[in-house]
Amino acid sequence: AAAAAEDKSEVTTTELITNMGFGPAQWIQCSVLWLGWFSEAAEIFIMPILSTRLYVQWQLSPSLEAAMGACSYAGFAVSYPLWGVIADRIGRKSALVLASVWVTAWGGACALAPGLYWLLAFRLMYSLAGGVVNIIFPFYYELLPPEWRWFGFVTGGLGFSVGGLYPIVLAYFLLSHAPPGGNTWRYYIAYTTIPSALFVLLLCLVVEESPRFLVSVGNPERALAVIRRMAALNRCPPLPDHITLKREEEKGAAGESRPRLTLLESMLSIVRDPHLLLVILCILAFGLSTRYTIYGLAYVKTELLFLDGATRGGGGGG
């Protein structure tokens, strides 16, 4: 499959990965990154359930209950763009490992929080590394052949959906039959950090750094070594020794090459292009509406269930 690259001395990582095709190497990478989506969703959807539980146990006011969610999502607003920039500086894998270790550590600290305000502070610190999904997006793009990139996004969305079910199932077994007092909620938080810890372990043992990133930072030898290992896993013919990797060229709207832009220049180019600006605004509106619906319904659902249970209890219905 890699034989098409043998006649070219200079190729891009995309050309080599395209010739390599989709095989066991991509299956392994996608499976681990799928766990990243899973762990991200599990940590996000824990808050509606946890806040309702502590609302009863600690007799919180509605404002303090809302503050528990606000701390998490305020941190997400900072972490999502922040970790994208960090991944462009230190690498996709390195940023994922660092963010996941941070999430696992502060998630464990939340389980040991001695009181409400400590819990709020720990959740805020945790959420400052809650943007691993934004790093996984370019990882999929750079590790998969162009015709298979849809597969990464579909499986990622599936992982996010299944990860959202994990804290719900966990709450059913841990919290639904437990008395209001006690430390059951601490075990609940601890169990939700297990996927993040497993994700860190598999990242270090299995996942390769993005070859495209390695070439962009001037390390084509390491990038070529990564591609050779991926090709061996896919049982492709060995790559010839004389191949060298070159940087990907930026393409304009008409397909012409253009110089590489800085972050500020890229943002200004979006504003100057009406069509691209419209697309970005539509994506932003779609993201805001879907997240407002998903997270809003999650909080409203637990609140309604709690009020329904309180009403039944107050009426003496048992």
C-alpha positions in Angstrom: 0.0 0.0 0.0 2.9 2.3 0.6 4.5 1.5 -2.7 3.1 4.6 -4.3 5.4 6.7 -2.3 8.6 4.9 -3.3 9.1 7.0 -6.4 9.0 10.3 -4.5 12.0 11.4 -2.4 9.9 14.1 -0.6 6.4 13.4 0.6 4.0 14.7 3.2 2.7 12.8 6.1 -0.8 12.9 4.7 0.4 11.2 1.5 2.1 8.4 3.4 -0.9 7.9 5.7 -3.3 7.9 2.7 -1.2 5.3 0.9 -1.0 3.2 4.1 -4.7 3.0 4.4 -6.9 2.2 7.4 -5.7 -0.7 9.5 -4.8 -2.0 13.0 -2.6 1.1 13.7 -5.6 3.4 13.2 -7.9 1.0 15.1 -5.6 1.1 18.1 -5.2 4.9 18.1 -9.0 5.5 17.6 -9.8 3.1 20.4 -7.6 5.0 22.9 -8.8 8.4 21.8 -12.4 7.1 22.0 -11.7 6.5 25.7 -10.7 10.2 25.9 -14.1 11.2 24.7 -15.7 8.8 27.2 -13.8 10.2 30.2 -14.5 13.8 29.2 -18.2 13.1 29.1 -18.2 11.2 32.3 -16.5 14.1 34.2 -18.9 16.7 32.7 -22.2 14.9 33.4 -21.3 14.0 37.0 -22.1 17.6 38.1 -25.9 17.6 37.7 -26.2 14.4 39.8 -23.5 15.3 42.3 -25.0 18.8 42.9 -28.4 17.4 43.6 -27.0 14.9 46.0 -25.0 17.4 48.0 -28.0 19.9 47.8 -29.8 17.4 50.1 -26.9 16.2 52.2 -25.4 19.6 52.9 -28.7 21.6 52.8 -27.3 24.0 50.2 -29.0 27.1 49.0 -30.0 27.2 45.3 -27.2 29.7 44.6 -24.5 27.4 46.1 -25.9 24.5 44.1 -25.7 26.6 40.9 -22.1 27.6 41.9 -21.0 24.0 41.7 -21.9 23.8 38.0 -20.7 27.4 37.3 -17.2 26.6 38.6 -16.9 23.7 36.2 -18.2 25.4 33.1 -16.3 28.6 33.8 -13.1 26.5 33.8 -14.2 24.8 30.5 -14.6 28.2 28.8 -10.9 28.9 29.6 -9.5 25.4 29.0 -10.9 24.7 25.6 -9.0 27.4 23.7 -6.0 27.2 26.1 -5.3 23.5 25.5 -5.6 23.9 21.8 -2.8 26.4 21.9 -0.8 24.2 24.2 -1.2 21.2 21.9 0.2 23.3 19.0 3.3 24.1 21.1 4.2 20.9 22.9 2.4 18.2 20.7 -0.9 16.5 20.6 0.1 13.5 22.7 2.1 15.5 25.3 -0.8 17.9 25.7 -3.3 15.0 26.1 -1.1 13.3 28.7 -0.6 16.5 30.7 -4.3 17.5 30.6 -5.5 14.0 31.5 -3.0 13.7 34.4 -4.3 17.1 35.6 -7.9 16.0 35.3 -7.2 12.7 37.2 -5.3 14.4 40.0 -7.9 17.1 40.6 -10.8 14.7 40.2 -9.3 12.6 43.0 -8.8 15.7 45.0 -12.5 16.5 44.7 -13.3 13.1 46.2 -11.2 14.1 49.3 -12.6 17.7 49.6 -13.3 18.5 53.3 -16.1 20.9 52.6 -18.2 22.7 50.0 -15.8 25.6 49.2 -12.8 23.2 48.9 -14.9 21.2 46.5 -15.7 24.3 44.4 -12.1 25.2 44.2 -11.0 21.7 43.3 -13.7 21.5 40.6 -12.5 24.8 39.1 -8.9 23.5 39.0 -10.1 20.3 37.5 -12.0 22.0 34.7 -9.0 24.1 33.7 -7.8 20.9 31.9 -11.2 19.8 30.7 -10.6 20.5 27.0 -9.1 17.2 25.9 -11.8 16.8 23.2 -10.4 19.9 21.4 -7.0 18.1 21.2 -8.5 14.8 20.0 -10.1 16.6 17.0 -6.8 17.4 15.2 -5.3 14.1 16.4 -8.0 12.3 14.4 -7.4 14.6 11.4 -3.7 13.9 11.4 -3.6 10.2 12.1 -6.4 9.0 9.8 -6.4 8.8 6.0 -8.6 11.6 4.6 -11.3 9.2 3.5 -11.5 7.8 7.0 -11.6 10.9 9.0 -15.4 10.7 9.3 -14.9 7.4 11.2 -12.9 9.2 13.9 -15.6 11.8 14.5 -18.4 9.4 14.5 -16.8 7.0 17.0 -15.8 10.1 19.1 -19.4 11.2 19.3 -20.4 7.7 20.2 -17.7 7.6 23.0 -19.0 10.9 24.3 -22.6 9.6 24.4 -21.6 6.4 26.2 -19.4 8.4 28.6 -22.4 10.5 29.5 -24.3 7.3 30.5 -21.5 6.1 32.7 -22.1 8.5 35.7 -25.8 7.8 35.4 -25.4 4.1 35.7 -22.8 4.6 38.4 -25.2 6.8 40.3 -27.9 4.2 40.1 -25.7 1.6 41.8 -23.9 3.9 44.3 -26.3 6.7 45.1 -29.9 5.6 44.5 -30.0 3.1 47.4 -27.5 4.9 49.7 -28.8 7.1 52.7 -28.4 10.9 52.3 -25.6 11.1 54.8 -22.2 9.5 54.6 -19.4 9.5 52.1 -20.9 7.7 49.2 -20.6 10.8 47.0 -16.8 10.6 47.5 -16.7 7.1 46.1 -18.9 8.3 43.2 -16.4 11.0 42.3 -13.5 8.6 42.6 -15.0 6.0 40.3 -15.7 8.7 37.6 -11.9 9.5 37.5 -11.1 5.9 36.6 -11.6 6.3 32.8 -9.3 9.4 32.9 -6.6 7.4 34.7 -6.9 4.5 32.3 -6.7 7.0 29.4 -3.4 8.4 30.7 -2.0 4.9 31.0 -3.0 3.9 27.4 -1.8 7.2 26.0 1.7 6.6 27.4 1.9 3.0 26.3 0.1 2.9 22.9 -0.6 6.2 21.2 2.0 7.8 18.9 2.7 11.5 18.6 1.2 13.1 15.5 3.6 12.8 12.6 2.3 15.9 11.0 3.0 17.9 14.2 6.5 16.4 14.4 7.3 17.6 10.9 5.9 21.0 11.6 8.3 21.5 14.5 11.3 20.3 12.5 11.6 16.7 13.6 10.9 14.7 10.4 13.1 11.8 11.5 10.9 11.0 14.4 7.8 11.5 12.3 9.1 9.0 9.8 9.8 6.5 12.6 6.2 6.8 13.8 4.9 6.3 10.3 7.2 3.2 9.8 5.8 1.7 13.0 2.2 2.4 11.8 2.9 0.9 8.4 4.4 -2.3 10.1 1.2 -2.7 12.2 -0.9 -2.3 9.0 1.3 -4.9 7.3 2.3 -2.5 4.5 5.6 -2.9 2.5 8.5 -1.2 4.2 9.1 2.4 3.3 12.4 3.0 1.3 15.3 4.6 3.1 15.6 7.6 0.8 12.2 9.1 1.7 12.1 12.4 3.5 9.1 14.2 4.9 8.2 17.8 4.0 5.8 20.2 5.7 2.2 20.3 4.6 1.4 23.3 2.4 -1.3 25.7 3.4 -4.0 25.9 0.7 -6.2 28.9 -0.2 -9.8 28.7 -1.2 -8.9 28.1 -4.9 -6.3 25.4 -4.0 -3.3 27.7 -4.4 -0.4 27.5 -1.9 -0.2 30.3 0.6 2.4 31.2 3.3 1.9 29.9 6.8 0.1 32.4 9.0 0.5 33.3 12.7 -2.4 32.8 15.1 -3.3 36.5 14.9 -3.1 36.5 11.1 -5.3 33.5 10.9 -8.0 35.1 13.1 -7.9 38.3 11.0 -8.2 36.3 7.8 -11.4 34.8 9.2 -12.9 38.2 9.8 -11.9 39.4 6.3 -13.5 36.4 4.5 -17.4 36.8 4.7 -18.1 33.2 3.7 -15.7 31.7 6.2 -16.9 34.1 8.9 -20.5 32.9 8.2 -19.5 29.3 8.5 -17.7 29.9 11.8 -20.7 31.8 13.2 -23.1 28.9 12.2 -20.8 26.4 13.9 -20.6 28.5 17.0 -24.4 28.9 17.1 -24.9 25.2 16.6 -22.4 24.4 19.4 -24.0 26.8 21.8 -27.5 25.6 21.2 -26.6 21.9 21.4 -24.6 22.3 24.6 -27.2 24.5 26.2 -29.8 21.8 25.4 -27.7 18.9 26.6 -26.3 20.4 29.8 -29.5 22.4 30.6 -31.7 19.3 30.3 -29.2 17.4 32.5 -29.6 19.9 35.3 -33.3 20.4 34.8 -33.9 16.7 34.8 -32.2 16.0 38.1 -33.9 19.1 39.7 -37.3 17.8 38.5 -36.7 14.3 39.8 -35.6 15.8 43.2 -38.7 17.9 43.4 -40.9 15.0 42.5 -39.3 12.9 45.2 -39.7 15.6 47.8 -43.3 16.1 46.8 -44.0 12.4 47.2 -42.2 12.3 50.5 -44.0 15.3 51.8 -47.4 13.8 50.8 -46.7 10.7 52.8 -46.8 8.5 49.8 -43.5 6.8 50.6 
